[in-house]
Amino acid sequence: MYLWIKSLHLLFVMAWVACVFYLPRILVNIAEVGDVPFINGRLQLMGKRLYRFGHIMFGLSLVFGLWLWFGYAISGPWLHAKLTLVALLLTYFIITGRYLKKGVAALPSSRTLRLLNEVPILLVLAVIYLVLAKPGLSAA
């Protein structure tokens, strides 16, 4: 059962991270297209659907993550660092969602958005390292 729970957690995390990576890209496109109504409307719709889907995927990954944490006593200093980074990723995701809701007039430049698009890559890399290396645990 443990491997099924872990697999489902990983699946939903991957789906959520895909949303975290793609939503800023939609924002870049919105910023670059400007006020072309048809294209802007389509991108806004795509972004809203992606944002909603991302929240569902985050919720499911959270449920299975909590199941692993409490049900199988997964712990250690690495987990606290990982959860901090996940909280930062969630904050980033919410901020990009708020940019989406504000619309094209409130967006930073497409160059700024492209730079912001790189932030989650570094955070996800750190999360992957923590999960794989589990620093702070002795290799018994």
matplotlib code that plots the C-alpha trace (Angstrom):
import matplotlib.pyplot as plt

x = [0.0, 2.9, 4.2, 0.7, 0.3, 3.8, 3.1, -0.1, 1.5, 4.3, 1.8, -0.2, 2.9, 4.1, 0.8, 0.8, 4.4, 3.5, 0.9, 3.4, 5.8, 3.2, 1.0, 3.8, 4.3, 0.7, 1.2, 4.1, 1.9, -0.8, 1.7, 3.0, -0.3, -1.6, -5.3, -6.1, -9.5, -9.8, -6.3, -6.2, -9.6, -8.4, -5.2, -7.2, -9.5, -6.6, -4.9, -8.0, -8.6, -5.0, -5.0, -8.1, -6.6, -3.4, -5.3, -7.0, -3.7, -2.0, -4.9, -4.6, -0.8, -1.3, -3.8, -1.4, 1.6, -0.1, -1.0, 2.7, 3.8, 1.4, 0.5, 4.1, 5.9, 8.1, 10.1, 13.5, 15.1, 15.0, 11.2, 11.0, 13.2, 11.2, 7.9, 9.3, 10.2, 6.8, 5.2, 7.3, 6.2, 2.6, 3.0, 4.5, 1.6, -0.9, 0.9, 0.9, -2.8, -3.4, -1.6, -3.9, -7.0, -5.7, -5.4, -3.1, -3.0, -1.5, 1.1, 4.9, 6.8, 7.2, 10.9, 10.2, 7.7, 10.3, 12.8, 10.1, 9.4, 12.8, 12.2, 10.2, 12.8, 15.4, 12.9, 11.8, 15.5, 16.1, 13.0, 14.1, 17.6, 16.1, 13.8, 16.5, 19.4, 17.5, 20.3, 20.5, 19.7, 22.5, 23.1, 22.7]
y = [0.0, 2.3, 2.3, 3.0, 6.0, 7.3, 6.8, 8.7, 11.5, 11.7, 11.7, 14.6, 16.5, 16.2, 17.4, 20.4, 21.3, 21.2, 23.9, 25.9, 25.9, 26.6, 29.3, 31.9, 31.0, 31.8, 35.1, 35.9, 35.2, 37.5, 40.3, 39.9, 39.8, 42.9, 43.8, 41.5, 40.5, 37.0, 35.8, 37.5, 35.9, 32.5, 32.8, 34.0, 31.0, 28.6, 30.2, 30.1, 26.5, 25.6, 27.5, 25.6, 22.3, 23.2, 23.7, 20.4, 18.6, 20.4, 19.3, 15.7, 15.7, 17.2, 14.5, 11.7, 13.5, 13.8, 10.2, 9.3, 11.7, 10.6, 7.1, 5.9, 8.2, 9.9, 12.6, 14.2, 17.5, 17.2, 17.1, 20.4, 22.0, 20.3, 21.6, 25.1, 25.0, 23.6, 26.4, 28.9, 27.1, 27.3, 31.1, 31.5, 29.7, 31.8, 35.0, 34.0, 33.2, 36.7, 38.2, 36.2, 37.6, 41.2, 41.0, 42.4, 46.0, 44.8, 42.5, 43.2, 43.2, 39.9, 40.0, 40.2, 37.4, 35.3, 35.8, 34.9, 31.8, 30.4, 30.7, 27.5, 25.4, 26.2, 25.5, 22.2, 21.1, 21.8, 19.7, 16.8, 16.9, 16.9, 14.0, 11.9, 12.7, 13.1, 15.1, 14.8, 11.1, 8.8, 6.0, 3.0]
z = [0.0, 0.8, -2.8, -4.2, -1.8, -2.7, -6.4, -6.3, -4.3, -6.9, -9.8, -8.4, -7.5, -11.1, -12.4, -10.0, -10.8, -14.5, -13.7, -11.7, -14.7, -17.4, -15.8, -15.9, -19.6, -20.2, -18.5, -20.8, -23.8, -22.3, -21.8, -25.3, -27.1, -25.4, -26.0, -28.9, -27.6, -29.1, -28.3, -24.8, -24.0, -25.0, -23.0, -20.0, -20.2, -20.5, -17.6, -15.4, -16.2, -15.6, -12.2, -11.1, -12.2, -10.3, -7.1, -7.4, -8.1, -5.1, -2.9, -4.0, -3.6, -0.1, 0.9, -0.1, 1.3, 4.7, 4.5, 3.9, 6.7, 9.4, 8.2, 7.6, 10.0, 7.3, 9.0, 9.4, 9.0, 5.3, 5.4, 7.1, 4.5, 1.7, 3.1, 3.4, -0.3, -1.2, 0.7, -1.3, -4.6, -3.5, -2.7, -6.2, -7.8, -6.0, -7.0, -10.6, -10.3, -8.9, -11.9, -14.1, -12.4, -12.6, -16.4, -19.0, -17.6, -14.3, -15.6, -15.4, -18.7, -20.6, -19.8, -16.1, -16.4, -18.2, -15.4, -12.8, -14.8, -13.8, -10.0, -9.7, -11.5, -8.8, -6.1, -7.6, -8.0, -4.3, -3.4, -5.6, -4.0, -0.5, -1.3, -2.9, -0.5, 2.7, 4.3, 8.0, 8.1, 8.8, 6.3, 8.5]

ax = plt.figure().add_subplot(projection="3d")
ax.plot(x, y, z, "-o")
ax.set_aspect("equal")
plt.show()
